Amino acid sequence: MERRVAVTGLGVISPVGLNTETAWNAVKQGKNGIARVTKFDVTDFKATLAAEVKDFDPLMYMQRGELRKNDLYTQYALAAAAQAVEDSGIVGKVDSERLGVYVGSGIGGISTMMTEHGKLLEGGYRKVSPFFVPMMISNMAAGTIAIKYKACGVTLPIVTACATSTNSIGEAFRAIKHGYADAIIAGGSEAAVNPLAFGGFINCMALTQATDPNAASLPFDKRRGGFVMGEGGAILVLEEYEHALSRGAKIYAEMTGYGNTCDAHHITAPDPEALQSARAIKFAMNESAISSGEGVYVNAHGTGTPLNDKTETAAIKKAFGEAEAKKVKVSSTKSMTGHMLGAAGAMEAVLSVLALRDGIIPPTINYSEPDPDCDLYVTPNKAEKADLKFALSTSLGFGGHNACVAFKKV
């Protein structure tokens, strides 16, 4: 028997706020989290902007001794998980063997990799930290969260580039729906604002070279020229619906659908035919019994790269049909948060859930030049009230990974 799945907890560490409600209020107000990079000197870099997490204090969530054992991406994940777990009240309300963790990272501890490689070159292998390997590997956020909350159930860190945390949430949904867990801490984290990652993304022509933060991350705008790297962590607590009801939990939304496909086309570029990305959206729609664009919000992947936004527009049209797609409310919150990479999907899922809760569509800010190839309604510049029934969040990752999750208003 298939079971229903509720969202009972949310947690966020982001470029627009260090907790869920602060970030949500910032996004509703169209606040831009993008600025010139402060973490390293970008004088000689073609790309100079990022959406950095500001004023993060890890000691709010962990002991000082833990800091040297955990890369920043794990610290972000632990902090967002602490918020979500406290919000849900799940601890002590579920058997530890029925509690799981599906938290992924697209890159893992890349800053640790840089630091420790520097030590190796300067002083030999004896200078490399004994914590190097667990700090670097991209499963350690999930492992550390599981240790903290004694989550002995299904635990599966997923790595699908920019689709990582959407897949994590979707696979957690399936695990609960089909009886493998009663609750799962799900999401993603990333902390890759450093010279090595910047160099790689610049040289594969992915990052914008804009210097004005308000003309940089431009999803669906004709002026778009690349994404802005972001960072942070976002977590949802998913829980079997009847279990949540029986303990009197606050339910933000019901999770109702998930799609997962691969373009099998190119290592970085999406397939312009958008057949497989459309199928991922359609899978989530069918599972949720969504047949119309009326009352539907789509938080688009919307990276602000020329190919992504054109392809994603085509995918939404193929999934809904041309006429119904015109009724869908679309926006890209990456216009404010930048692209949080492995954390992006979870951040956007959180914002989708809150859009349902409050009946508010967050905007695509700094939108001024429409592109005929991106002709859906993208909620330009200001948030809008809407009578919503469903919210979808889509992600498209390097390697051709496509993912879509669906939520229903309760």
C-alpha positions in Angstrom: 0.0 0.0 0.0 1.4 3.4 -1.0 1.6 6.0 1.7 1.2 9.8 1.7 4.2 12.0 2.6 4.1 15.3 4.5 6.6 18.1 4.9 6.9 18.8 8.6 10.2 20.7 8.9 12.3 23.2 7.0 15.8 24.6 7.5 17.9 27.1 5.5 21.4 28.5 5.4 21.5 30.8 2.3 22.8 33.9 0.7 19.5 35.6 1.5 19.1 34.5 5.1 20.4 32.2 7.8 17.0 30.6 8.6 13.9 29.7 6.8 11.6 32.7 7.5 14.4 35.3 7.0 15.3 33.8 3.7 11.6 33.6 2.6 10.9 37.2 3.6 14.0 38.3 1.6 12.9 36.4 -1.4 9.3 37.7 -1.3 10.8 41.2 -1.1 13.1 40.6 -4.1 16.3 41.1 -2.2 19.4 40.2 -4.1 22.0 38.0 -2.3 24.7 38.5 -5.0 27.7 40.7 -4.5 31.5 40.8 -5.3 33.3 37.8 -4.0 34.9 38.3 -0.5 36.3 34.9 0.2 39.3 35.3 -2.1 40.9 37.9 -4.4 39.1 38.0 -7.7 41.1 40.8 -9.2 42.5 38.6 -12.0 39.3 36.5 -12.5 36.9 37.0 -15.4 34.0 36.3 -13.0 33.9 38.4 -9.8 30.4 37.9 -8.3 28.9 35.2 -6.1 26.0 34.7 -3.8 27.9 34.1 -0.5 26.5 33.1 2.8 27.0 36.0 5.1 27.6 36.1 8.9 27.2 32.4 9.4 28.2 31.3 12.9 28.7 27.5 13.0 29.1 27.6 16.8 25.3 28.1 17.0 25.0 24.5 15.8 28.2 22.6 16.8 31.1 22.6 19.3 34.3 24.4 18.4 36.2 21.1 18.3 33.9 19.9 15.5 34.9 22.7 13.2 38.3 21.4 12.2 36.7 18.0 11.4 34.0 19.3 9.1 34.3 21.1 5.8 32.1 24.2 5.4 29.6 22.3 3.2 29.0 19.8 6.1 28.7 22.7 8.5 26.0 24.3 6.3 24.2 21.0 6.1 24.3 20.4 9.9 23.0 23.9 10.6 20.1 23.6 8.1 19.3 20.1 9.4 19.3 21.4 13.0 16.8 24.0 12.1 14.6 21.5 10.2 14.7 18.9 12.8 13.8 21.4 15.6 11.0 22.8 13.4 9.5 19.3 12.8 9.8 18.1 16.4 10.6 14.7 14.9 13.3 13.7 17.4 11.9 11.2 19.9 8.8 10.7 17.9 10.1 8.1 15.4 12.1 4.9 15.9 15.7 5.5 15.0 15.6 2.6 12.5 12.7 4.3 10.7 14.5 7.6 10.5 16.8 8.2 7.5 19.0 10.9 5.9 19.1 11.7 2.2 21.4 14.7 2.0 23.8 15.2 -0.9 26.4 17.6 -2.2 27.3 18.2 -5.8 31.0 18.7 -5.1 31.6 18.0 -1.4 34.7 19.3 0.4 36.4 21.1 -2.5 37.8 23.8 -0.2 39.3 21.2 2.0 40.8 19.6 -1.1 42.5 22.9 -2.0 43.8 23.5 1.5 45.2 20.1 2.1 46.8 19.9 -1.3 48.5 23.1 -0.5 49.9 21.6 2.7 51.1 18.6 0.7 53.0 20.7 -1.8 54.5 22.9 0.9 55.4 20.3 3.6 54.9 16.8 2.4 52.3 14.2 3.2 52.8 14.4 7.0 51.2 17.9 6.9 47.9 16.6 5.5 45.1 16.6 8.1 44.0 13.2 9.4 40.5 14.5 8.8 41.2 15.3 5.2 39.3 12.3 3.7 36.1 12.5 5.8 36.1 16.3 5.3 36.4 16.0 1.5 34.0 13.2 0.6 30.5 14.2 -0.4 28.6 11.7 1.7 29.9 13.1 5.0 27.1 15.7 5.5 24.6 12.8 5.5 26.8 10.7 7.7 27.3 13.4 10.2 23.6 14.3 10.4 22.8 10.7 10.8 25.2 10.4 13.7 23.9 13.5 15.4 20.2 12.3 15.3 20.9 8.6 15.6 19.2 8.0 12.2 19.9 4.3 11.6 17.4 3.9 8.8 17.7 4.3 5.0 20.5 6.8 4.4 21.5 7.7 0.9 23.7 10.7 -0.2 23.1 11.5 -3.8 25.4 13.2 -6.3 23.8 14.4 -9.5 25.5 17.8 -9.9 22.9 20.6 -9.8 20.0 18.2 -9.5 21.5 16.6 -6.3 19.2 17.8 -3.7 16.0 17.6 -5.8 16.9 13.9 -6.4 17.6 13.5 -2.7 14.2 14.9 -1.7 12.5 12.8 -4.5 14.2 9.5 -3.5 13.4 10.2 0.2 9.8 10.7 -0.9 9.8 7.3 -2.6 11.4 5.6 0.4 8.6 6.8 2.7 5.9 6.3 0.2 6.8 2.7 -0.3 7.4 1.9 3.4 11.1 1.9 3.9 11.1 4.8 6.4 8.7 6.9 8.5 10.7 10.1 8.3 13.7 11.3 6.4 15.9 14.4 6.7 16.4 15.4 3.1 18.2 18.1 1.1 21.6 19.3 0.1 24.5 21.6 0.8 27.4 23.2 -1.1 30.4 25.4 -0.2 32.4 25.9 -3.4 33.1 29.6 -3.6 36.9 29.3 -4.0 39.5 29.9 -6.7 39.6 26.3 -8.0 35.8 26.0 -8.5 35.7 29.5 -10.0 38.5 28.7 -12.4 36.8 25.5 -13.6 33.4 27.1 -14.1 34.9 30.1 -15.8 36.9 28.0 -18.2 33.8 25.9 -19.2 32.0 29.2 -20.0 29.4 28.7 -17.3 29.7 31.8 -15.1 28.5 35.3 -15.9 31.2 37.9 -16.3 28.9 40.7 -15.3 30.2 43.1 -12.6 26.8 44.6 -11.6 25.0 42.3 -9.1 21.7 43.5 -10.5 22.6 42.6 -14.1 24.3 39.2 -13.3 21.8 36.4 -12.6 19.2 37.0 -15.2 17.0 33.9 -15.7 14.8 34.0 -18.8 16.0 37.5 -19.7 17.5 38.0 -23.2 20.6 39.6 -21.6 21.5 36.4 -19.7 25.1 35.3 -20.0 25.8 32.7 -17.4 25.1 31.7 -13.8 26.3 33.2 -10.5 27.7 30.7 -8.1 25.9 30.5 -4.7 26.4 28.4 -1.6 24.5 27.2 1.5 22.4 24.3 2.7 18.7 23.5 2.8 16.8 20.7 4.4 13.3 19.4 4.5 11.9 16.8 7.0 9.7 14.4 5.1 7.3 12.3 7.1 4.7 9.7 6.5 1.4 11.7 6.5 -0.6 9.6 9.1 2.4 9.5 11.4 2.7 13.3 11.2 -1.1 13.7 11.9 -1.0 11.2 14.8 1.6 13.2 16.7 0.0 16.6 15.9 2.9 17.8 13.7 2.7 21.0 11.8 2.3 20.1 8.1 3.6 22.6 5.6 2.5 20.8 2.5 2.0 17.3 1.1 4.7 16.0 -1.3 2.9 14.3 -4.1 5.2 13.6 -7.0 8.7 13.1 -8.3 10.3 12.6 -11.7 13.9 11.5 -12.5 15.3 11.2 -16.1 18.6 11.7 -18.0 19.1 13.5 -21.3 22.0 11.1 -22.1 23.1 13.9 -24.5 26.1 15.9 -23.3 28.3 16.3 -20.2 27.3 19.9 -19.6 24.7 21.1 -22.1 21.0 20.2 -21.8 19.4 18.5 -24.8 17.7 21.3 -26.7 14.8 19.0 -27.6 13.9 18.9 -23.9 12.2 15.5 -24.2 13.7 14.0 -21.1 13.5 17.1 -18.9 9.8 17.3 -20.0 9.3 13.7 -19.0 10.7 14.3 -15.5 8.2 17.1 -15.0 5.4 15.0 -16.5 6.2 12.1 -14.1 5.8 14.4 -11.1 2.6 15.9 -12.6 1.0 12.5 -13.3 1.9 11.2 -9.8 0.2 14.3 -8.4 -2.8 14.1 -10.7 -1.9 17.6 -12.1 -3.7 18.0 -15.5 -3.9 21.8 -15.8 -1.6 24.8 -15.4 -4.2 26.6 -13.3 -3.2 27.1 -9.7 0.3 25.7 -10.4 3.6 27.3 -9.5 6.9 26.1 -11.0 10.1 27.2 -9.3 12.3 26.7 -12.4 15.9 25.7 -12.5 16.4 29.0 -14.3 20.1 29.4 -14.1 20.4 32.4 -16.4 22.5 30.5 -19.0 21.5 30.8 -22.6 20.8 27.1 -23.2 19.2 26.2 -19.9 16.5 28.7 -19.8 15.5 28.1 -23.5 15.5 24.4 -22.9 13.5 24.6 -19.7 10.9 26.8 -21.3 10.5 24.1 -23.9 10.3 21.4 -21.3 7.5 23.1 -19.3 5.6 23.6 -22.6 6.0 19.9 -23.6 4.9 18.7 -20.1 1.9 20.9 -19.7 1.0 21.5 -23.3 1.3 24.9 -25.0 -2.1 26.3 -23.8 -1.9 25.0 -20.2 1.8 26.2 -19.8 0.6 29.8 -20.4 -1.5 29.4 -17.1 1.5 28.3 -15.0 3.1 30.8 -12.7 6.9 30.4 -13.1 9.9 32.1 -11.4 13.5 31.6 -10.8 14.7 32.4 -7.3 18.3 32.0 -8.5 17.9 35.6 -9.6 18.4 36.3 -5.9 20.2 33.3 -4.4 22.5 32.6 -7.3 23.0 28.9 -8.2 23.6 27.0 -4.9 24.7 24.0 -6.9 24.0 20.8 -4.9 21.9 22.8 -2.4 19.9 24.6 -5.1 17.1 22.1 -5.5 16.5 21.8 -1.8 16.5 25.6 -1.4 14.0 25.9 -4.2 11.9 23.1 -2.8 11.7 25.0 0.5 10.6 28.1 -1.3 8.1 26.2 -3.3 6.5 24.8 -0.1 6.4 28.3 1.4 4.8 29.7 -1.8 2.0 27.1 -1.3 1.6 27.9 2.4 1.3 31.6 1.9 -0.2 31.8 -1.6 2.7 34.0 -2.8 4.8 33.6 -6.0 8.4 34.8 -5.4 9.7 37.0 -8.3 12.3 36.7 -10.9 14.2 39.9 -10.1 16.1 42.2 -12.5 14.0 41.0 -15.4 13.7 43.6 -18.2 14.3 42.2 -21.7 11.9 39.4 -22.7 13.3 36.6 -24.8 10.9 35.1 -27.4 12.5 31.7 -26.6 11.5 32.0 -23.0 8.0 33.2 -23.3 6.3 31.8 -20.2 5.1 34.1 -17.4 8.1 34.4 -15.1 6.7 36.6 -12.4 8.9 39.6 -13.2 10.5 41.7 -10.5 7.7 41.6 -7.8 6.1 38.8 -5.8 2.5 38.1 -6.6 -0.4 36.6 -4.7 -2.0 33.5 -6.2 -4.5 30.8 -5.3 -2.2 27.9 -5.6 -2.9 24.2 -5.4 0.4 22.7 -6.5 4.1 23.7 -6.6 6.7 22.0 -8.7 10.5 22.5 -8.4 12.7 21.5 -11.3 16.5 20.9 -11.5 18.8 20.1 -14.5 22.3 19.0 -13.7 25.6 18.5 -15.6 25.6 15.0 -17.0 22.0 15.4 -18.2 20.3 14.7 -14.9 16.7 16.0 -14.7 14.6 16.0 -11.6 11.3 17.5 -10.6 9.4 17.3 -7.3 5.8 18.3 -6.6 4.0 19.5 -3.5 0.3 20.0 -2.8 -1.3 22.7 -0.6 -2.9 21.3 2.6 
